C-alpha cells in the first residue's frame, strides 16, 4: 500500500473515531443526566419544556450533523484521494 493511501486511511479512521466518540459522549452523557440528575433534567425552561426535552432533541439533531460533517469531509478529501490513488495505479 502506498504512503499516501495509508495516510488517507489513517485520516479516515481518525475522523470516524472522533465523530463516533462525540456521539457516544453526547448520548451517554444525556442518559447519565437522565439517570442521576433528574432535578436538572426536569427543570422547566419554558411552558411545558424541560431541560431534558431540549437536550434530548439536541442529541437527536447531533447524529445527522455529525453524519453531514463526515460526508462533507469524505466528498472533499477521501473520494478525491481514492480517485488519485486509482489513477496512479492505472
N, C-alpha and C positions, 0 to 999 in steps of 0.2 A: 504494500500500500504506500502511496506517495506521502511525503510530509504534508503537503497541502491538504490532502484528503483526511489525514489523521488529525490535523489541526481543526478542520471543519467538523469532523465527527466529535472531537472533544468539546468544541464550542457548542454544538447542538446539545450534547449531553449536559453541559453546564447550564445552559439556558433552560432545558427541560427540568433539571433538578431544582433550580432556583424557583421557577414558576410553580412547580409542584409543591415545594416547601412553603411558599407563600400561601397557597390554597389550603394546605394541611394545617398550617398555623392559624389561619383565619377560621377555618371550620372548627377545629378542636378548641380553639380559644373561645369561640362562641358557645360551643357545647359546655365547656367548663364554666363559663359565666352563668349559663342557664342552671347548671347543677349546683354551683357553690356561691353564687352572688344573686340569688333570686330577688333580693330587695333592690339591687341596682338595675337588673334587667326589667323588673316590674315597675320601675319609676315611670310615671306618665310625663310625657313632654308636650303633649297637646291633648286635644279632645279625643279620648279613647285610643291614643297612640302611645305605646310604651317604648322604652329604650330597646327592649328585646325585639320588637317588631322592626324597628329601624335597622338594628344590627343584623337581624335575620335576612332582611331584604338586601342589605349590603353584601352579605356572604353570597347570596344567590346571584347578585349582579357581578360580583367579583369573578366568578367562573368564566362567563363569556368574555369579560375584559381581558383576563389572562390568556384565554384562547386566542383572542384577536391580536394580542401582543406577540404570541408565538407565531401565528400565521403571518403577520406582517414581517417579522424577522426572517422567517423561512422563505417567504417570497422574495425578499430583498437579497439575502445573503446565502442561504443554504441551497436554494434551487439554482442560483447562478453559479455557485461553487461546484455543484454536481455537474452542471452542464459544461463548465470549463474543464472539469476532470474527464468527462466523457469525450470531449473534443480533443484533449491531449492524447488520449489512448488510440484514437482512430487513425 
